[in-house]
Every structure is written in C-alpha cells, then in structure tokens.
Amino acid sequence: RTGRNALRPLLFTGGMFMDFDWEYLLTLAGNRDFWAASLLVAWLSTLTWLIGSFLGLFVALARTTGPAWLKQVAGTYIWFFRSLPLLVLLIFVYNLPQALPGLQPILSNPFWAGLIALVISETAYLAEIHRGGLLAVERGQHEAARALGIKPFGKYRHIVVPQAIRVALPALGNQFITIVKLTSLVSVISLAEVLLVGQRLYTRNFLVIETLAAVSCYYVLIVTVFGYLLGKFEKRLDVSLRTSGEISPATLVNKASGLSGSQRKVGQEVVVELKSIKKSFGSKVVLNHIDLQVRAGEVVSIIGPSGSGKTTLIRTVNTLQDIDSGYIEFNGKSWIGNSGRYTVAKNFYDEVTHIGMVFQSFNLFPHMSVLENVTFGPRYHGFGSPDEIRENAMHNLEKMGMAAHASKYPHQLSGGQKQRVAIARALAMKPKVMLFDEPTSALDPELVGEVLQAIELLAAEGMTMIIVTHEMRFARRISDRIIMMENGSIVADKTVAEIDQDPKDSRIRRFMSNAEGSHAAA
C-alpha cells in the first residue's frame, strides 16, 4: 500500500477486515464544529454543576435541618427526579411550550431547555452528595457554634457548610464528570453538542469508527481539563495540606501561683442558679431535682462516677442539653425553664456569649487557623474593631502560651495545645462564667498538666468556673466547693476543708481516694 492507504492499518472486526482512516481522524483535531461543540458542552456542564450544586445544597439543608414538612418535600423531590430518566425529562421540558405557550421564548432554545432539564435532574443527585457532607460534620462543631452564640444561619454559613463542601468535593467533582457525559443526551433535542456533531459527520462520510473515536477524544479532553481544575480546587480547600511555622517562642505567661480555693475572693452575687432541674432519657433519670448556686469568683468542681449526670448537668446551663422541668437563672435573670414547655431567654444568642464553654474534645473549627478560631466569635458579634479583636485574641493566646502558634491550624497542634486554644477562644468572648466539661479526659497523661495549669491561671485571676473533672488532686487544689453526683443526684456539696473533716469511709472521701489512686497508677 502506498500514499494515504499506507497510513491505514488493517483492523479485524467480526471476521472482516476494515480500514481505519488515521489521516481523517487527525484532521478532526482541528475541526471547528467539534471545538465549538466542546466549548458548548463545557459551558453547559459547568452551568449545570454550579447551579445544581447551589440548589442541591439548599435541598440537602432542607432535608437535614428543616421542619418535618420541608424534609418530606425535599425527600420527595430527590426520590422523584432520581427515578425519572433524564432522556424523558429532556423531551418533556423541550415540548412543555405545547401546554404552556408562555414558555416558548425560553424552552424553544435547545440550550436553555437542556440546561433546565439537566439542573432539575442533577440537583437531586447533588443534594444527596451535599447531605453526606453535612452529616459528616461532627456534632461538636454545632455545639461549639451554639456555645459562642452563633445563630443557625451564621453557623451553617461560616462553620458547617465550608466543612461539608470540603468533605463532599471529591464526590461533587465526580458528579461533574457524569454531567459532562450526560450532555450527550441533549442531542435528542437537537443541541449541537459533541456527539451530534459527530453523528452529522459520519452520516455523510460513513466513517463511523473514526468519527466516534474523535468524539471520545473530545470528551476525554473536556473531562481531563476540568478534572485537573477540580483537583487543584480540592487541594486548595484541604487545610490538612497547609503548614505554618511558629511566630515566636511559646511559653505560659503569668503561671498560676498555686492559690488554693480557700484563698480566693468569692463574691455574694449569684451568677448561675439551678432550681429543681430534672432530666430523663427514657426511663433513666439523669438529673433528679438538682439545686445549685454558683457565686461570682467561685470555682465549683463536679465529680462522680461515670454516668452520674455530671456532663448532662453542665450542658443544661448553655442549652446544649434541654431539661424536663425546673429553672435556671443567669445573672439574676430568668434564663432557661420548663414548666410544661422548654423555653430559653429571648436574647439567648446575645447572653450566651457570657458563658464560656470548653469541651472534652476541643471542638475547634478545623478549617480556621488558631487565630481565626479565637477571633471568630468576637468578629461575628461585633465586639470591637478588627484590630481590637485581634489584639484581644493574641492577648488570650499569649496567656495560654499559644501566641506562637496563632497561624497554625488545629491539625498541627497536640491535644494539650488544642485545649489551650479552646480556652483562649472561650476567653475571647469575655465571659462571666466558664464551663469545663472534663477538659483533660481526651488528653495523653503527659499533656494534662499544661491544661490544668492554664485553668489554675484563670482561677487565680478570679474567673467564675464550673468544672467537671476526674482530676481529684486538681479539684482539691483549685476548688472553693466540690460537688459529688451519683445516680443523677447531688450526694455531697462541700468545701475541701469540710471534705477533709469527713470520716475516711464517707462516700466522697472513698471516691476521691480511689480516683487519686487510679491516676497515680496510670
């Protein structure tokens, strides 16, 4: 074979030899119609993905956080349009002007008809991807936002959705590739996309295999380009890939001077008061008519065996746990109550900023730097100018020995460092009382000391604190009062001096001695 035929190797298909025209295939690389169709596919796919992702997020939010009727509507939408074949939807939308002539100007255009049909269909799939991302955000992130007084819209905008999108992005990118391939179905309504251009060519020259090979190459090119761009975007959002060095040497400043509880100045003003608080989970009574007063400047430690109701009690103070009956007052005003219906103060989101909360598992916002974590609450509430907020944040980070790590992200910190940042975040809100829910329980033993030292510093400065802890020696050293809970009830409410005067076989003495022995053995 010579000339053009020399470039045409023999392929065996179905027992017959056929010629593959490589030269023709190469000419299609510069075909203007194919390039125009490729740009059309890219534009149609991008619009479908962006609009569908935006709408899908709202459908996912409706299904996960909305009222029951809205969840049902969102669920029905997803069920119906995931069940309906896209080809049927395309034809239906394109012919809809026959029933609704007013839609003729829009739907008579194959591009807009195809876009609308694709968006309606893909929103259902993208919504489920977003729902997976939303469900992947830890519950602690929601609780941390509420503890900072962040309203639901702000919580989802600044905390939940950014994290959910980062989790869902790989699946969202994969769905974009699916959309690119689905655009080939739009040829059914005569939109000149890549496949239709190819069909028009091979119906004229009968070079079906060569033309479809070119169609495949154009689709692969589109997917490759956008896959690369989505990969870059995914890496940009992945905070685990971000690294930052220290700003300056980090040491705890103004360390606690070891002031004992008896040396602290406790005021007469009652900051938090719980009255006959009751809470049950099913038939299990977790809080059984709890009464408790905490005065200004007082440090109250709550101890007791696991399951005694300690954590549930402290979480009722800032509404992270509701109550079945009783009342809670904060700063001498009605705060939370349930006399047949659970209610909180109307100005809850403003007043809860005065109640700092430090969690067992830190609950730092992973997509924010250390400094951003500490400044987020004050910025959201407008507690001063940006410079004032930053200065206050750095002051609190310095107090916790974490100023040098201000530009780092939570994944770069040890457990003890994370907890000290969490304390600084709570302090940045300038609270009147601090709640500590077993702040050292998630830490390795060698990291416990640095967190306890930070809490002692706050005690020395006169901060009002309620601390749930298993650290008995720490509780003895820092507390004005130690409360022991068992089976949902307060079985002891005493000062350290009063505990020391109890018989050695008293319940609280035995519990504290056993707990101290366990920690010593560990």
C-alpha positions in Angstrom: 0.0 0.0 0.0 1.2 3.5 -0.9 0.2 7.1 -0.2 -2.8 7.6 2.0 -3.5 3.9 2.2 -0.1 3.3 3.8 -1.5 5.1 7.0 -4.5 2.8 7.2 -3.6 -0.4 9.2 -6.0 -3.3 9.0 -8.3 -4.0 11.9 -10.2 -7.2 12.2 -13.8 -6.9 13.2 -16.4 -9.6 13.1 -14.4 -11.7 10.7 -13.9 -8.9 8.2 -11.0 -6.6 7.6 -11.8 -2.9 7.6 -9.6 0.2 7.0 -9.1 2.7 9.8 -8.5 6.2 8.4 -5.9 7.7 10.7 -5.4 10.7 8.5 -9.1 11.6 8.6 -9.1 11.2 12.4 -6.2 13.6 12.6 -8.0 16.2 10.5 -10.8 16.2 13.1 -8.4 17.5 15.7 -8.8 20.9 14.1 -12.5 20.7 13.2 -14.2 24.0 14.1 -17.6 22.4 14.7 -16.1 19.9 17.2 -14.3 22.7 19.1 -17.4 24.8 19.2 -19.4 21.8 20.4 -16.8 21.1 23.0 -17.0 24.6 24.4 -20.8 24.3 24.4 -20.5 21.1 26.4 -18.0 22.6 28.8 -20.3 25.6 29.3 -23.5 23.6 29.7 -21.8 21.2 32.1 -20.3 24.0 34.2 -23.6 25.8 34.5 -25.4 22.6 35.3 -22.9 21.7 38.0 -22.7 25.2 39.6 -26.5 25.8 39.6 -27.2 22.2 40.6 -24.7 22.3 43.4 -26.1 25.6 44.8 -29.7 24.4 44.7 -28.7 20.9 45.9 -27.1 22.4 49.0 -30.4 24.1 49.9 -32.3 20.8 49.2 -29.8 19.0 51.4 -30.2 21.6 54.2 -34.0 21.3 53.9 -33.8 17.5 54.3 -31.4 17.6 57.2 -32.4 20.6 59.3 -35.8 21.8 58.1 -39.2 21.2 59.7 -40.9 17.8 59.1 -43.0 19.1 56.2 -40.0 20.6 54.4 -37.9 17.4 54.9 -40.8 15.5 53.3 -40.9 17.9 50.3 -37.1 17.7 49.8 -37.2 13.9 50.1 -40.0 13.6 47.6 -38.1 15.8 45.1 -35.0 13.7 45.4 -36.9 10.4 45.1 -38.9 11.5 42.0 -36.1 13.1 39.9 -33.6 10.4 40.7 -36.2 7.9 39.5 -37.1 9.8 36.3 -34.8 9.1 33.2 -33.0 12.2 32.0 -34.0 11.5 28.4 -37.7 11.6 29.3 -37.2 14.8 31.3 -35.3 16.4 28.3 -38.1 15.7 25.9 -40.8 16.8 28.4 -39.1 20.1 29.1 -38.4 20.8 25.4 -42.1 20.1 24.5 -43.6 21.9 27.5 -44.5 25.0 25.5 -47.2 23.0 23.8 -49.1 23.0 27.1 -47.7 26.4 28.3 -47.1 28.6 25.3 -45.7 31.4 27.5 -42.6 29.3 27.9 -41.9 29.2 24.2 -39.3 32.0 24.1 -37.1 30.1 26.6 -37.7 26.4 26.0 -37.7 26.6 22.2 -34.0 27.2 22.6 -32.4 23.7 22.9 -29.6 25.0 25.1 -31.9 26.5 27.8 -34.2 23.6 27.6 -31.3 21.2 28.1 -29.8 23.3 30.9 -33.1 23.4 32.8 -33.7 19.7 32.4 -30.2 18.8 33.5 -30.3 21.2 36.5 -33.7 19.7 37.7 -32.3 16.2 37.4 -28.8 16.7 38.7 -30.0 18.8 41.7 -31.5 15.6 43.2 -28.1 13.8 42.9 -26.0 16.7 44.1 -28.3 17.2 47.1 -27.6 13.7 48.3 -23.8 14.4 47.9 -24.2 17.6 50.0 -26.3 15.7 52.5 -23.5 13.3 53.0 -21.1 16.2 53.6 -23.4 17.9 56.1 -23.8 14.6 58.0 -20.0 14.2 58.1 -19.6 17.4 60.1 -19.2 16.4 63.7 -21.9 17.3 66.2 -19.3 19.1 68.3 -19.0 21.8 65.6 -22.7 22.6 66.0 -22.3 22.7 69.8 -19.3 24.9 69.7 -21.1 27.4 67.4 -24.1 27.5 69.8 -21.8 28.0 72.8 -20.4 31.0 71.0 -23.9 32.4 70.3 -23.7 31.9 66.6 -27.2 31.8 65.1 -28.2 29.0 62.8 -27.6 30.9 59.5 -24.2 32.0 60.7 -23.4 28.6 61.9 -24.1 27.0 58.5 -22.5 29.8 56.5 -19.2 30.0 58.4 -18.8 26.7 60.1 -20.9 23.8 58.8 -21.1 24.4 55.0 -17.4 25.1 54.4 -16.5 21.8 56.2 -19.3 19.9 54.4 -18.2 21.1 51.0 -14.6 20.1 51.6 -15.8 16.6 52.6 -18.2 16.4 49.6 -15.9 17.9 46.9 -14.4 14.7 45.6 -17.9 13.3 45.0 -19.1 16.6 43.6 -16.2 16.5 41.2 -17.1 13.0 40.1 -20.7 14.1 39.5 -19.3 16.9 37.2 -17.7 14.2 35.1 -21.0 12.4 35.0 -22.8 15.6 33.9 -20.2 16.1 31.0 -21.1 12.6 29.7 -24.8 13.1 30.2 -24.8 16.2 27.9 -24.6 13.7 25.0 -28.3 13.0 25.6 -29.2 16.7 24.9 -28.6 15.8 21.2 -32.1 14.4 21.3 -33.5 17.9 21.3 -31.1 19.0 18.5 -28.5 20.8 20.6 -25.2 20.8 18.6 -23.1 19.1 21.3 -20.1 16.9 20.5 -22.0 13.7 19.8 -24.5 15.3 17.5 -21.7 17.0 15.5 -20.1 13.5 15.1 -23.4 11.9 14.0 -23.8 14.6 11.4 -20.3 13.9 10.1 -20.5 10.1 9.9 -23.9 10.1 8.2 -22.2 11.9 5.4 -18.9 10.0 5.1 -19.8 6.7 6.8 -16.5 6.8 8.8 -18.3 5.8 12.0 -15.5 4.4 14.0 -13.1 7.2 13.2 -15.6 9.9 14.0 -16.7 8.3 17.3 -13.0 8.0 18.2 -12.7 11.7 17.7 -15.9 12.3 19.8 -14.4 10.2 22.5 -11.1 12.2 22.4 -13.0 15.5 22.8 -14.9 14.2 25.8 -11.7 12.9 27.4 -10.1 16.3 26.8 -13.0 18.1 28.5 -13.0 15.7 31.5 -9.2 15.9 31.8 -9.1 19.7 31.8 -11.9 20.1 34.3 -10.7 17.2 36.4 -7.4 18.9 36.8 -9.0 22.2 37.8 -11.2 20.5 40.3 -8.2 18.7 41.8 -6.4 22.0 42.2 -9.5 23.5 43.9 -9.8 20.4 46.2 -6.2 20.8 47.3 -6.8 24.5 48.0 -9.6 23.7 50.3 -7.8 20.9 52.1 -6.5 22.5 55.3 -4.6 19.3 56.2 -2.1 20.3 53.5 -1.5 23.7 54.9 1.6 24.2 57.2 2.7 27.2 59.2 5.7 27.8 61.5 5.8 29.3 64.9 5.7 33.1 65.2 7.8 33.4 68.5 8.7 31.2 71.4 5.6 29.9 73.2 5.5 29.7 77.0 2.8 30.1 79.5 3.0 33.6 81.0 1.9 34.6 84.4 1.6 31.0 85.5 -0.9 30.2 88.3 0.6 30.9 91.7 -1.0 27.8 93.2 -3.7 29.7 95.0 -6.0 27.3 96.9 -9.7 27.6 96.8 -9.8 29.0 100.4 -7.7 31.9 99.4 -9.9 33.1 96.6 -12.2 36.0 96.9 -15.8 34.9 96.3 -18.5 37.5 96.0 -22.1 37.3 97.1 -23.6 37.8 93.7 -25.1 34.5 92.3 -24.1 34.1 88.7 -25.7 30.8 87.9 -28.6 29.2 89.8 -30.2 25.8 89.0 -33.6 25.2 90.6 -35.1 21.7 90.8 -33.6 20.6 87.5 -34.8 17.2 86.2 -33.8 15.4 83.0 -34.6 11.8 81.9 -33.6 9.8 78.8 -36.5 7.4 78.5 -36.9 5.6 81.8 -33.4 6.6 83.1 -33.4 9.6 85.3 -30.1 11.5 84.6 -30.8 14.6 86.7 -33.0 14.3 89.7 -34.2 17.6 91.1 -30.8 19.3 91.1 -30.4 22.6 93.0 -27.1 24.5 92.7 -25.8 28.0 93.1 -22.5 29.4 91.8 -21.4 32.8 93.0 -19.2 35.3 91.3 -15.5 34.3 91.5 -16.3 30.9 92.8 -14.7 27.7 91.4 -17.1 24.7 91.7 -15.8 21.2 90.7 -18.3 18.5 89.9 -17.1 14.9 90.5 -18.7 11.5 90.5 -18.6 8.1 88.7 -19.3 7.8 85.0 -23.0 8.1 84.2 -23.8 10.1 87.3 -25.1 13.1 85.3 -22.1 15.5 85.6 -21.8 16.3 81.9 -25.5 16.5 81.4 -25.8 18.9 84.3 -23.2 21.3 83.0 -24.6 21.2 79.4 -28.0 22.4 80.7 -26.5 25.7 81.6 -26.0 26.8 78.0 -28.8 24.8 76.4 -26.6 22.1 74.9 -29.0 19.8 76.8 -32.6 20.6 77.4 -34.4 19.9 80.7 -37.7 18.2 81.5 -38.5 20.5 84.4 -37.0 23.2 86.6 -35.5 26.6 86.1 -32.1 28.1 85.5 -31.2 31.8 86.2 -28.2 33.6 84.9 -27.0 36.9 86.3 -30.2 37.0 88.4 -32.5 36.8 85.4 -34.7 34.0 84.0 -32.6 32.1 81.6 -34.0 28.6 80.9 -37.2 26.9 82.2 -39.6 24.1 81.7 -43.0 24.1 83.3 -44.6 22.1 80.6 -42.7 23.7 77.7 -39.0 24.1 77.3 -38.1 27.8 77.0 -35.0 29.9 76.8 -34.5 33.7 77.2 -35.4 35.7 74.1 -32.0 37.3 74.0 -30.3 33.9 74.2 -27.8 34.4 71.4 -26.6 37.6 72.9 -26.4 36.5 76.5 -24.9 33.0 75.9 -21.7 34.8 74.8 -21.2 35.5 78.6 -21.0 31.7 79.2 -17.7 30.3 78.0 -17.6 26.6 77.2 -14.6 24.2 76.9 -15.4 20.8 75.6 -13.8 17.4 76.2 -12.9 17.0 72.5 -11.8 20.7 71.9 -14.3 21.3 69.0 -12.0 23.7 67.3 -13.1 24.7 63.8 -10.7 22.7 61.6 -10.9 25.0 58.6 -9.8 28.0 60.6 -6.4 28.9 61.9 -5.7 29.2 65.6 -6.1 33.0 65.4 -9.3 32.7 63.3 -10.8 30.3 65.8 -10.2 32.8 68.6 -11.4 35.9 66.7 -14.4 34.3 65.0 -16.9 34.7 67.9 -16.0 38.4 68.6 -16.0 39.2 64.9 -19.4 37.6 64.4 -20.9 39.6 67.3 -19.0 42.8 66.5 -17.1 43.0 69.8 -14.9 45.9 68.7 -12.9 46.8 65.6 -10.8 44.2 63.8 -7.6 45.5 65.4 -9.1 45.4 68.9 -10.5 41.9 68.3 -7.1 40.7 67.1 -5.2 42.3 69.9 -7.6 40.7 72.5 -7.2 37.3 70.8 -3.4 37.5 70.8 -3.5 38.5 74.5 -5.6 35.4 75.4 -3.4 33.2 73.2 -0.3 34.6 75.0 -2.0 33.9 78.3 -2.4 30.3 77.3 1.1 30.1 75.9 -0.2 29.7 72.4 0.6 33.1 70.7 3.5 31.5 68.8 1.0 29.1 67.1 -1.5 31.7 66.0 -1.0 31.0 62.3 -1.2 27.2 62.6 -4.3 25.0 62.0 -5.8 22.6 64.6 -4.4 19.5 62.8 -0.9 20.8 63.5 -1.4 21.0 67.3 -1.1 18.5 70.1 -4.1 17.7 72.3 -2.9 20.0 75.1 -2.3 22.8 72.6 -5.8 22.4 71.1 -7.4 22.6 74.5 -5.5 25.7 75.4 -6.6 27.3 72.2 -10.2 26.3 73.1 -9.8 28.0 76.4 -8.5 31.1 74.6 -11.4 31.0 72.2 -13.8 31.0 75.2 -11.9 33.8 77.0 -12.0 36.0 73.8 -15.8 36.4 74.4 -15.1 37.9 77.8 -17.4 35.5 79.7 -18.7 35.9 83.2 -18.6 32.2 83.9 -16.6 29.4 82.3 -17.8 25.8 81.9 -15.3 23.0 81.6 -16.6 19.6 80.6 -13.8 17.2 81.6 -11.2 19.3 79.8 -8.4 16.7 80.2 -10.2 13.5 79.5 -9.2 13.3 75.8 -5.5 14.1 76.6 -2.5 11.9 77.0 -1.3 11.9 80.6 1.8 14.0 79.8 -0.4 16.7 78.3 -2.8 17.0 81.2 -0.5 19.3 83.3 -0.3 22.1 80.8 -4.1 22.4 80.6 -4.7 22.2 84.3 -2.0 24.9 84.7 -3.9 27.1 82.3 -7.2 26.6 84.2 -5.4 27.4 87.5 -4.3 30.7 86.0 -7.9 31.6 85.4 -8.8 30.7 88.9 -6.0 32.9 90.2 -7.5 35.8 88.2 -10.9 35.3 89.8 -12.8 33.7 86.9 -16.1 32.1 87.9 -15.9 28.4 86.9 -17.8 25.2 86.9 -15.6 22.2 86.2 -16.5 18.6 85.6 -13.3 16.6 86.2 -11.8 13.3 87.2 -8.6 15.0 88.4 -9.1 14.8 92.2 -5.9 16.5 93.3 -6.5 19.3 90.9 -10.1 19.7 92.2 -8.8 19.8 95.8 -6.2 22.5 94.9 -8.4 24.8 92.9 -12.0 24.5 94.1 -14.0 26.6 96.5 -16.5 23.8 96.6 -16.6 20.2 95.4 -19.9 18.6 94.4 -20.3 14.9 94.1 -23.0 13.4 91.9 -24.3 9.9 91.9 -27.3 8.4 90.1 -28.4 11.8 88.9 -28.4 13.4 92.4 -26.0 15.6 94.4 -24.8 13.5 97.3 -22.3 16.0 98.6 -21.7 19.7 98.3 -18.7 20.7 100.5 -15.5 22.7 100.7 -12.2 20.9 100.7 -11.8 21.6 104.4 -15.2 20.0 105.1 -14.3 17.0 103.0 -11.1 16.5 105.0 -13.2 16.5 108.2 -15.5 13.8 106.9 -14.8 10.2 108.0 -12.4 8.4 105.8 -15.1 5.9 104.8 -17.5 8.6 103.7 -18.7 8.2 100.1 -16.9 11.3 98.8 -13.7 10.5 100.6 -13.6 6.9 99.3 -14.4 8.1 95.7 -11.7 10.7 95.7 -9.1 8.4 97.2 -9.9 5.7 94.7 -9.8 8.2 91.8 -6.4 9.6 93.0 -5.1 6.1 93.3 -6.2 5.2 89.8 -4.5 8.3 88.3 -1.3 7.6 90.3 -1.2 4.1 89.0 -1.7 5.3 85.4 
